[in-house]
Amino acid sequence: MVTSWTDDNLGKRFFCCDRLQGSVGRDFFQWHDPVMCRRSRALIPGLLRGMTAKDAESERLRIRERRLIYLVLTVFSLILLRWLS
């Protein structure tokens, strides 16, 4: 079973022969999921692009948070070392 990632059939699953591309006599193809309405086909690509953008932003913020934690720990360690000496 394979998942389609084209805008027209985004996320729809289908069965196909492993040698679908260019092989004579091995062109089996059958949709597994039912046909989606026009509104779904219009909405889903935009929703997935939005999720991808949110995931990228989340990763960027996670990296920034990690850097800030390292900075705070470094400053705290330097202050502690200065205070102890």
C-alpha positions in Angstrom: 0.0 0.0 0.0 1.3 3.4 -1.0 0.2 6.9 0.0 -0.3 9.6 -2.6 1.2 13.0 -2.0 -0.1 14.8 -5.1 -2.4 17.8 -4.5 -5.3 16.1 -6.1 -5.1 12.9 -4.1 -3.2 14.0 -1.0 -3.1 11.4 1.7 -5.1 8.8 -0.3 -3.8 5.3 -0.1 -3.6 2.9 -3.0 -2.4 -0.5 -4.0 0.0 -0.9 -6.9 2.5 -3.4 -8.4 6.0 -2.7 -7.2 7.0 -2.5 -10.8 4.3 -0.1 -11.9 6.5 2.3 -13.7 7.1 1.3 -17.3 6.7 -2.5 -16.9 4.5 -4.2 -19.5 1.8 -6.4 -17.9 2.5 -5.2 -14.4 0.3 -2.1 -14.2 -2.0 -3.0 -11.3 -3.4 0.0 -9.6 -6.4 0.3 -7.2 -7.4 3.0 -4.8 -7.9 1.8 -1.2 -9.5 5.0 0.2 -12.9 6.3 -1.1 -13.1 9.3 -3.4 -12.9 12.6 -1.6 -15.2 15.5 -2.2 -14.0 18.6 -4.1 -14.0 20.6 -0.9 -11.6 18.1 0.9 -9.3 18.1 -2.1 -9.1 21.9 -1.9 -8.6 22.1 1.9 -6.2 19.3 2.7 -3.2 20.6 0.8 -3.4 24.0 2.5 -3.8 22.3 5.9 -0.8 20.1 5.4 1.3 23.1 4.3 0.2 24.9 7.4 1.2 22.0 9.6 4.6 21.8 7.9 5.1 25.5 8.6 4.1 25.1 12.2 6.5 22.1 12.6 9.4 24.1 11.2 8.6 27.0 13.6 8.3 24.6 16.5 11.7 23.1 15.7 13.2 26.6 15.4 11.8 27.6 18.8 13.1 24.3 20.3 16.6 25.0 19.1 16.4 28.6 20.4 15.2 27.3 23.8 18.1 24.9 24.1 20.6 27.7 23.3 19.0 29.9 25.9 19.2 27.1 28.5 22.9 26.6 27.7 23.5 30.4 28.0 21.8 30.6 31.4 23.7 27.6 32.7 27.0 29.0 31.5 26.3 32.4 33.1 25.2 30.8 36.3 28.3 28.6 36.4 30.6 31.6 35.8 28.9 33.6 38.6 29.1 30.6 40.9 32.8 30.2 40.2 33.5 33.9 40.7 31.6 33.8 44.0 33.5 30.7 45.3 36.9 32.1 44.5 
